[in-house]
């Protein structure tokens, strides 16, 4: 690979000869890039961190979020503007911003290895190699050495991090999974410089290729799913793409022909169709690409590159529709990479309405996948990865999405940041998910033992089904199997079979994003009007309206007790957060049905979706 790297610039993302064709086929993205450049010019220069000096300074969490705008968004956009468009103002801004960042000590609060956190260093390790390559012609010989030394310093930190972590034995470290790509990219762009030896470049590149050519990715397998959910999957399957494509362009080796990368497009098709308001499961499920909390982290276009390589018409259509947002918030480096040839032998390439991702641990059932505006989707989790990292103790949990509106959802947020008390004690607890409690106890959090297994899934005509075995997540039980049946009109039936050595009380949990009302069952007058109550009421069935859609949830058997509805989290969203950094997030609602003590429980719950045009009496008749 290293021997094939040419002595020209630009070379990392594209060659000079690629630029005319890129500008033509990426014309929509070019218009977005121009808006990004104007945003960057207005924003000015990045500011150094001060969270390590003054308590009154912008804290680490807020700082690195703001710095991503300066570095990952503005710096990269202006470097692209210079390379692709010959925009002199953008090029000048990119060079000044690049040299400003290089003027900060890589061993200080910007370090990958320092005590303050690695996010600032990750941005620099990710962006500086490509920016240097694209602005090479604008830098003086002294400035080039300065930038090269900075890139080398971050590469040395990447190598040390992987060795210190013993990444081959700890592949579940989610931050470290992107680091081998940054190390490899540094090796490729530093070829021909004098700041490190050729032997060092070979060592860096060998380590990177060894990792990506063997056990990586830990959170993805041949099925193409990402165990940490689509929010993290949409970014964590992009960090390394610039390195992969450079290796392919220089040496002809195609990582993206491997089964995981070929099937990743199916995961994105099933778990992030256009227009969805949330993307269950795991941390960040509530975020979108325009989210104020993590702008752009949920990729604006998760299908890019994967769609083109798959050759799937549906994926290509969705990728084209998402090609030109108002502004790129993050992930600019993969936007203007030249297309590669689709794989010649595609593994199980056609999309289907029902799909299992057994390596990641997800089930997806869609009544009309190709048309999200008409689709009803049932998503469920049963994963061998347990509840570690960004995953939750939610085996058996499910979500119901109709026409892009999330009717049944996980609950909880980060709050201000990952690891707040709300995140640790609510979001990362079974109480926050659509699962069960046994005598008040849920699944173990941060555990590799709390696992689930997909038994079967598929379709019979228009009927879609799935069955999960969840016993490993509940050591106090002898059995828990959960079955889903999804009908073409969107009706869902959930069946649970639970066994224990002794009588146990089951709490059957559900969460919604719209306030539900409790229906007092079997008390319906002759004119078809039933009594209803709000939060705190105790009817057995509930109903809610969201986005003009009406949903009714009716326990058919096994849950004789009333439904208790709460609009309060078990741990308040801003618990323990300084007032200046408290966040405001949309409300969520929490429903609990209780099954009295028994050694065997058989529970059946029916979810019925009604068109908004039906009257209350017509819904009752249905």
Secondary structure, DSSP 8 states (H G I E B T S, - for coil): -GGG--S-SS-SS--GGGHHHHHHHTHHHHHHHHHHHHHHHHH-S-----TTT-TTS--HHHHHHHHHIIIIIIIHHHHHHHHHH--HHHHHHHHHHHHHHHTS-TTTTT-SSSTT-SHHHHHHHHHHHHHHHHHGGGS-HHHHHHHHHHHHHHHHHHHHHHHHHTGGG-TT-TGGGGHHHHHHHHHHHTTT-SSS-HHHHHHHHHHHHHHHTTT--TTB-TT--BTT-HHHHHHHTTTTHHHHHHHHHHH---GGGSHHHHHHHHHHHHH--TT-S---SSTTTT--TT-SSSTTTS-TTTTTTHHHHHT-HHHHHHHHHTS--SS--S--TTTT-------SS-TT-S--SEEEETTTTEEEEESSTT-TTT-EEEEEE--TTTT-TT--S-TT-EEEEETTEEEE------TTSTT-HHIIIIITSGGGSSSEEETTB---SS-SS---EEEEEEEETTEEEEEEE-GGG-TT-SEEEEEEEE-TTS-EEEEEEEEEEEEEEEEEEEEESS--EEEEEEEE-TTS-EEEE-TT---SEEEEEETTEEEEEEEEES--S--EEE-S-SS-TTTT--GGG-------EEEEEEEEEEEEEEEEEEEEEE-TTS-HHHHHH-
